[in-house]
Amino acid sequence: MNEEEIEMAEEEVEKSGSREEGKCEKCDGYLIGWQRALADYDNLKKDLGKEKDSMRRAVKEDVAESIIPILDHFDQALKFKPQGLDATAENWLTGMMHVRNQLESVLLELGVEPFGKIGDAFDPHLHESVGEREDESQAENAIVEVSLRGWKLGEKVIRPALVIQNKNK
């Protein structure tokens, strides 16, 4: 609506002698149009907010999917730490562990969390069984070994934990 149309509407309201609803049809039309436009704008803001959140979540997921295999490689390499390292090698190893921990903290800051611990109950929605083992000290279907940690963002599983579950006979 341009300034000319606004002035014409104001003049019509003045002629009718009242600003009450129903006394000026043109004004009522503008009011209804304005209310619809305002509602459309509010809906657009909500939709854009949802889309923005969805995109953020997708980016976090993509970043996590790129970093998680690197952490896996660090963890695998650190399992085979040689014994009797000299001071230089120990310092190097400490630095590598620091880099690994920084990568994990990036994931935690993004809201991506690891899961899957020994003793947890096996859940097919979170865990993938890669084997079975008998362990009398654990409950039936409890996790007795974690081959690869699982990761999730909120409630969404990015990668299931690869585990060995207990099968008591």
C-alpha atoms as an extended CHARMM CRD file, in Angstrom:
* protein
*
       169  EXT
         1         1  MET       CA              0.0000000000        0.0000000000        0.0000000000  PROA      1               0.0000000000
         2         2  ASN       CA              1.4840000000        3.3510000000       -0.9880000000  PROA      2               0.0000000000
         3         3  GLU       CA              1.0870000000        6.7170000000        0.7530000000  PROA      3               0.0000000000
         4         4  GLU       CA             -1.6720000000        7.8530000000       -1.6010000000  PROA      4               0.0000000000
         5         5  GLU       CA             -3.8390000000        4.8480000000       -0.7660000000  PROA      5               0.0000000000
         6         6  ILE       CA             -3.2700000000        5.4020000000        2.9520000000  PROA      6               0.0000000000
         7         7  GLU       CA             -4.3160000000        9.0410000000        2.6820000000  PROA      7               0.0000000000
         8         8  MET       CA             -7.4440000000        8.0490000000        0.7170000000  PROA      8               0.0000000000
         9         9  ALA       CA             -8.3570000000        5.5020000000        3.3550000000  PROA      9               0.0000000000
        10        10  GLU       CA             -7.8500000000        8.0410000000        6.1380000000  PROA      10              0.0000000000
        11        11  GLU       CA            -10.0680000000       10.5390000000        4.3000000000  PROA      11              0.0000000000
        12        12  GLU       CA            -12.7740000000        7.9090000000        3.8980000000  PROA      12              0.0000000000
        13        13  VAL       CA            -12.6060000000        7.1760000000        7.6300000000  PROA      13              0.0000000000
        14        14  GLU       CA            -12.9100000000       10.8980000000        8.3890000000  PROA      14              0.0000000000
        15        15  LYS       CA            -15.9370000000       11.2080000000        6.0520000000  PROA      15              0.0000000000
        16        16  SER       CA            -17.6670000000        8.2660000000        7.6680000000  PROA      16              0.0000000000
        17        17  GLY       CA            -17.1550000000        9.9230000000       11.0370000000  PROA      17              0.0000000000
        18        18  SER       CA            -15.9990000000        6.8000000000       12.8240000000  PROA      18              0.0000000000
        19        19  ARG       CA            -13.0160000000        4.5500000000       13.0480000000  PROA      19              0.0000000000
        20        20  GLU       CA            -15.0790000000        1.6370000000       14.3380000000  PROA      20              0.0000000000
        21        21  GLU       CA            -14.9010000000       -1.6810000000       12.5320000000  PROA      21              0.0000000000
        22        22  GLY       CA            -17.5990000000       -2.1180000000        9.9190000000  PROA      22              0.0000000000
        23        23  LYS       CA            -18.0760000000        1.6040000000        9.2800000000  PROA      23              0.0000000000
        24        24  CYS       CA            -15.4290000000        1.7910000000        6.5540000000  PROA      24              0.0000000000
        25        25  GLU       CA            -15.3780000000       -1.1710000000        4.1650000000  PROA      25              0.0000000000
        26        26  LYS       CA            -12.1360000000       -0.1570000000        2.5010000000  PROA      26              0.0000000000
        27        27  CYS       CA            -10.4400000000        0.1850000000        5.9100000000  PROA      27              0.0000000000
        28        28  ASP       CA            -11.7450000000       -3.2060000000        6.9820000000  PROA      28              0.0000000000
        29        29  GLY       CA            -10.2810000000       -4.6950000000        3.8020000000  PROA      29              0.0000000000
        30        30  TYR       CA             -6.9100000000       -3.1190000000        4.5180000000  PROA      30              0.0000000000
        31        31  LEU       CA             -7.0390000000       -4.2940000000        8.1280000000  PROA      31              0.0000000000
        32        32  ILE       CA             -7.8330000000       -7.8670000000        7.1120000000  PROA      32              0.0000000000
        33        33  GLY       CA             -5.0890000000       -7.7910000000        4.4800000000  PROA      33              0.0000000000
        34        34  TRP       CA             -2.6090000000       -6.4260000000        6.9970000000  PROA      34              0.0000000000
        35        35  GLN       CA             -3.5420000000       -9.0890000000        9.5520000000  PROA      35              0.0000000000
        36        36  ARG       CA             -3.1160000000      -11.8360000000        6.9520000000  PROA      36              0.0000000000
        37        37  ALA       CA              0.2390000000      -10.4410000000        5.8810000000  PROA      37              0.0000000000
        38        38  LEU       CA              1.3610000000      -10.2960000000        9.5060000000  PROA      38              0.0000000000
        39        39  ALA       CA              0.2610000000      -13.9090000000       10.0880000000  PROA      39              0.0000000000
        40        40  ASP       CA              2.0430000000      -15.0080000000        6.8880000000  PROA      40              0.0000000000
        41        41  TYR       CA              5.1860000000      -13.2130000000        8.0310000000  PROA      41              0.0000000000
        42        42  ASP       CA              5.0550000000      -14.9230000000       11.4490000000  PROA      42              0.0000000000
        43        43  ASN       CA              4.6000000000      -18.3180000000        9.7700000000  PROA      43              0.0000000000
        44        44  LEU       CA              7.5110000000      -17.5850000000        7.4370000000  PROA      44              0.0000000000
        45        45  LYS       CA              9.7440000000      -16.7050000000       10.4020000000  PROA      45              0.0000000000
        46        46  LYS       CA              8.7980000000      -19.9550000000       12.1450000000  PROA      46              0.0000000000
        47        47  ASP       CA              9.4110000000      -22.0040000000        8.9870000000  PROA      47              0.0000000000
        48        48  LEU       CA             12.7820000000      -20.3320000000        8.3960000000  PROA      48              0.0000000000
        49        49  GLY       CA             13.7440000000      -20.9750000000       12.0280000000  PROA      49              0.0000000000
        50        50  LYS       CA             12.9060000000      -24.6680000000       11.6700000000  PROA      50              0.0000000000
        51        51  GLU       CA             14.8250000000      -24.8660000000        8.3940000000  PROA      51              0.0000000000
        52        52  LYS       CA             17.8060000000      -23.1180000000        9.9670000000  PROA      52              0.0000000000
        53        53  ASP       CA             17.7980000000      -25.5670000000       12.9080000000  PROA      53              0.0000000000
        54        54  SER       CA             17.5370000000      -28.4800000000       10.4960000000  PROA      54              0.0000000000
        55        55  MET       CA             20.5040000000      -27.2060000000        8.4810000000  PROA      55              0.0000000000
        56        56  ARG       CA             22.5750000000      -26.6900000000       11.6500000000  PROA      56              0.0000000000
        57        57  ARG       CA             21.8020000000      -30.2340000000       12.7270000000  PROA      57              0.0000000000
        58        58  ALA       CA             22.7910000000      -31.5760000000        9.2900000000  PROA      58              0.0000000000
        59        59  VAL       CA             26.0930000000      -29.6700000000        9.3780000000  PROA      59              0.0000000000
        60        60  LYS       CA             26.8340000000      -30.9750000000       12.8880000000  PROA      60              0.0000000000
        61        61  GLU       CA             26.1070000000      -34.4880000000       11.6850000000  PROA      61              0.0000000000
        62        62  ASP       CA             28.4040000000      -34.0810000000        8.6670000000  PROA      62              0.0000000000
        63        63  VAL       CA             31.2310000000      -32.7430000000       10.8400000000  PROA      63              0.0000000000
        64        64  ALA       CA             30.7620000000      -35.5870000000       13.3180000000  PROA      64              0.0000000000
        65        65  GLU       CA             30.7760000000      -38.1900000000       10.5500000000  PROA      65              0.0000000000
        66        66  SER       CA             34.1190000000      -36.7690000000        9.3890000000  PROA      66              0.0000000000
        67        67  ILE       CA             35.7560000000      -36.6060000000       12.8290000000  PROA      67              0.0000000000
        68        68  ILE       CA             34.5490000000      -39.9050000000       14.3360000000  PROA      68              0.0000000000
        69        69  PRO       CA             36.7150000000      -42.1540000000       12.0870000000  PROA      69              0.0000000000
        70        70  ILE       CA             39.7730000000      -40.0500000000       12.9810000000  PROA      70              0.0000000000
        71        71  LEU       CA             39.0630000000      -40.6110000000       16.6830000000  PROA      71              0.0000000000
        72        72  ASP       CA             38.6770000000      -44.3210000000       15.9820000000  PROA      72              0.0000000000
        73        73  HSD       CA             42.1190000000      -44.3910000000       14.3700000000  PROA      73              0.0000000000
        74        74  PHE       CA             43.6680000000      -42.5110000000       17.3060000000  PROA      74              0.0000000000
        75        75  ASP       CA             42.0570000000      -44.9180000000       19.7830000000  PROA      75              0.0000000000
        76        76  GLN       CA             43.2130000000      -47.9350000000       17.7930000000  PROA      76              0.0000000000
        77        77  ALA       CA             46.7850000000      -46.6330000000       17.5540000000  PROA      77              0.0000000000
        78        78  LEU       CA             46.9110000000      -45.7300000000       21.2570000000  PROA      78              0.0000000000
        79        79  LYS       CA             45.9190000000      -49.2910000000       22.2180000000  PROA      79              0.0000000000
        80        80  PHE       CA             49.3320000000      -50.4440000000       20.9910000000  PROA      80              0.0000000000
        81        81  LYS       CA             51.5290000000      -48.0350000000       22.9580000000  PROA      81              0.0000000000
        82        82  PRO       CA             55.0140000000      -49.5380000000       23.1930000000  PROA      82              0.0000000000
        83        83  GLN       CA             56.5370000000      -50.0720000000       26.6300000000  PROA      83              0.0000000000
        84        84  GLY       CA             59.7190000000      -48.3520000000       27.7870000000  PROA      84              0.0000000000
        85        85  LEU       CA             59.4880000000      -45.1840000000       25.6980000000  PROA      85              0.0000000000
        86        86  ASP       CA             62.1530000000      -42.5370000000       26.1420000000  PROA      86              0.0000000000
        87        87  ALA       CA             61.2130000000      -38.9950000000       27.2310000000  PROA      87              0.0000000000
        88        88  THR       CA             60.9530000000      -37.6930000000       23.6580000000  PROA      88              0.0000000000
        89        89  ALA       CA             58.6250000000      -40.4890000000       22.6040000000  PROA      89              0.0000000000
        90        90  GLU       CA             56.5360000000      -40.0120000000       25.7780000000  PROA      90              0.0000000000
        91        91  ASN       CA             56.1960000000      -36.2920000000       24.9840000000  PROA      91              0.0000000000
        92        92  TRP       CA             55.1710000000      -37.1160000000       21.4260000000  PROA      92              0.0000000000
        93        93  LEU       CA             52.5980000000      -39.6080000000       22.6980000000  PROA      93              0.0000000000
        94        94  THR       CA             51.2360000000      -37.0410000000       25.1700000000  PROA      94              0.0000000000
        95        95  GLY       CA             50.8550000000      -34.5820000000       22.2770000000  PROA      95              0.0000000000
        96        96  MET       CA             49.0010000000      -37.1530000000       20.1720000000  PROA      96              0.0000000000
        97        97  MET       CA             46.6450000000      -37.8750000000       23.0580000000  PROA      97              0.0000000000
        98        98  HSD       CA             46.0510000000      -34.1370000000       23.4410000000  PROA      98              0.0000000000
        99        99  VAL       CA             45.1180000000      -33.8390000000       19.7480000000  PROA      99              0.0000000000
       100       100  ARG       CA             42.7800000000      -36.8100000000       20.0980000000  PROA      100             0.0000000000
       101       101  ASN       CA             41.1170000000      -35.2480000000       23.1480000000  PROA      101             0.0000000000
       102       102  GLN       CA             40.6780000000      -31.9370000000       21.3190000000  PROA      102             0.0000000000
       103       103  LEU       CA             38.8640000000      -33.7040000000       18.4940000000  PROA      103             0.0000000000
       104       104  GLU       CA             36.5580000000      -35.3990000000       20.9680000000  PROA      104             0.0000000000
       105       105  SER       CA             35.8710000000      -32.0880000000       22.7360000000  PROA      105             0.0000000000
       106       106  VAL       CA             34.8450000000      -30.5550000000       19.3850000000  PROA      106             0.0000000000
       107       107  LEU       CA             32.2610000000      -33.3060000000       19.0200000000  PROA      107             0.0000000000
       108       108  LEU       CA             31.0180000000      -32.7980000000       22.5760000000  PROA      108             0.0000000000
       109       109  GLU       CA             30.6620000000      -29.0440000000       21.9720000000  PROA      109             0.0000000000
       110       110  LEU       CA             28.5270000000      -29.8490000000       18.9160000000  PROA      110             0.0000000000
       111       111  GLY       CA             26.2830000000      -32.0090000000       21.1070000000  PROA      111             0.0000000000
       112       112  VAL       CA             27.5910000000      -35.3010000000       19.7050000000  PROA      112             0.0000000000
       113       113  GLU       CA             28.0730000000      -37.8200000000       22.5010000000  PROA      113             0.0000000000
       114       114  PRO       CA             29.6010000000      -41.2900000000       22.6950000000  PROA      114             0.0000000000
       115       115  PHE       CA             27.7100000000      -44.2500000000       24.0920000000  PROA      115             0.0000000000
       116       116  GLY       CA             28.1730000000      -47.9670000000       24.6720000000  PROA      116             0.0000000000
       117       117  LYS       CA             29.8380000000      -49.2000000000       27.8480000000  PROA      117             0.0000000000
       118       118  ILE       CA             30.5880000000      -52.6000000000       29.2670000000  PROA      118             0.0000000000
       119       119  GLY       CA             27.7010000000      -53.6590000000       31.4680000000  PROA      119             0.0000000000
       120       120  ASP       CA             25.0340000000      -51.7030000000       29.5740000000  PROA      120             0.0000000000
       121       121  ALA       CA             22.0340000000      -53.6850000000       28.3740000000  PROA      121             0.0000000000
       122       122  PHE       CA             22.1410000000      -54.4920000000       24.6650000000  PROA      122             0.0000000000
       123       123  ASP       CA             19.7130000000      -52.2490000000       22.7330000000  PROA      123             0.0000000000
       124       124  PRO       CA             19.3030000000      -53.0430000000       19.0140000000  PROA      124             0.0000000000
       125       125  HSD       CA             18.4560000000      -49.3730000000       18.3590000000  PROA      125             0.0000000000
       126       126  LEU       CA             21.8230000000      -48.2680000000       19.7410000000  PROA      126             0.0000000000
       127       127  HSD       CA             24.1020000000      -51.2730000000       19.4250000000  PROA      127             0.0000000000
       128       128  GLU       CA             25.1530000000      -53.6550000000       16.7040000000  PROA      128             0.0000000000
       129       129  SER       CA             26.2250000000      -57.0790000000       17.9250000000  PROA      129             0.0000000000
       130       130  VAL       CA             29.4320000000      -58.3530000000       16.3490000000  PROA      130             0.0000000000
       131       131  GLY       CA             29.6570000000      -61.4110000000       18.5510000000  PROA      131             0.0000000000
       132       132  GLU       CA             28.6290000000      -63.2450000000       21.6700000000  PROA      132             0.0000000000
       133       133  ARG       CA             30.5840000000      -64.3790000000       24.6750000000  PROA      133             0.0000000000
       134       134  GLU       CA             29.6830000000      -66.1750000000       27.8580000000  PROA      134             0.0000000000
       135       135  ASP       CA             30.3880000000      -64.1780000000       31.0130000000  PROA      135             0.0000000000
       136       136  GLU       CA             28.8040000000      -65.3660000000       34.2780000000  PROA      136             0.0000000000
       137       137  SER       CA             29.5560000000      -62.0360000000       35.9860000000  PROA      137             0.0000000000
       138       138  GLN       CA             27.2980000000      -60.1200000000       33.5560000000  PROA      138             0.0000000000
       139       139  ALA       CA             23.5510000000      -60.2640000000       32.9920000000  PROA      139             0.0000000000
       140       140  GLU       CA             22.0780000000      -61.9590000000       29.9160000000  PROA      140             0.0000000000
       141       141  ASN       CA             22.4470000000      -59.6840000000       26.8320000000  PROA      141             0.0000000000
       142       142  ALA       CA             24.6870000000      -57.2450000000       28.6940000000  PROA      142             0.0000000000
       143       143  ILE       CA             27.5740000000      -55.7420000000       26.7720000000  PROA      143             0.0000000000
       144       144  VAL       CA             30.8220000000      -57.5070000000       27.6800000000  PROA      144             0.0000000000
       145       145  GLU       CA             33.0950000000      -55.7460000000       25.1830000000  PROA      145             0.0000000000
       146       146  VAL       CA             32.8800000000      -52.5990000000       23.0690000000  PROA      146             0.0000000000
       147       147  SER       CA             34.6720000000      -52.9740000000       19.7440000000  PROA      147             0.0000000000
       148       148  LEU       CA             33.7610000000      -49.4840000000       18.5320000000  PROA      148             0.0000000000
       149       149  ARG       CA             31.9880000000      -46.7300000000       20.4590000000  PROA      149             0.0000000000
       150       150  GLY       CA             28.6630000000      -45.4770000000       19.2040000000  PROA      150             0.0000000000
       151       151  TRP       CA             27.8570000000      -41.7980000000       18.6790000000  PROA      151             0.0000000000
       152       152  LYS       CA             24.6090000000      -39.8680000000       18.7050000000  PROA      152             0.0000000000
       153       153  LEU       CA             23.4690000000      -36.2950000000       18.2160000000  PROA      153             0.0000000000
       154       154  GLY       CA             20.5520000000      -35.6970000000       20.5440000000  PROA      154             0.0000000000
       155       155  GLU       CA             18.3850000000      -38.7690000000       20.1200000000  PROA      155             0.0000000000
       156       156  LYS       CA             19.6220000000      -39.5460000000       16.5870000000  PROA      156             0.0000000000
       157       157  VAL       CA             22.1840000000      -42.3290000000       16.3290000000  PROA      157             0.0000000000
       158       158  ILE       CA             24.9900000000      -41.2670000000       14.0160000000  PROA      158             0.0000000000
       159       159  ARG       CA             26.7750000000      -44.5890000000       14.3780000000  PROA      159             0.0000000000
       160       160  PRO       CA             25.7150000000      -47.5970000000       16.4280000000  PROA      160             0.0000000000
       161       161  ALA       CA             28.1940000000      -49.0480000000       18.9120000000  PROA      161             0.0000000000
       162       162  LEU       CA             29.7590000000      -52.3220000000       17.7840000000  PROA      162             0.0000000000
       163       163  VAL       CA             29.6170000000      -54.6340000000       20.7730000000  PROA      163             0.0000000000
       164       164  ILE       CA             29.9780000000      -58.1900000000       21.9680000000  PROA      164             0.0000000000
       165       165  GLN       CA             27.0300000000      -59.2130000000       24.0860000000  PROA      165             0.0000000000
       166       166  ASN       CA             26.7150000000      -61.7640000000       26.8520000000  PROA      166             0.0000000000
       167       167  LYS       CA             25.0150000000      -65.0710000000       26.1730000000  PROA      167             0.0000000000
       168       168  ASN       CA             24.8530000000      -67.1880000000       29.3280000000  PROA      168             0.0000000000
       169       169  LYS       CA             24.1870000000      -70.8280000000       28.6080000000  PROA      169             0.0000000000
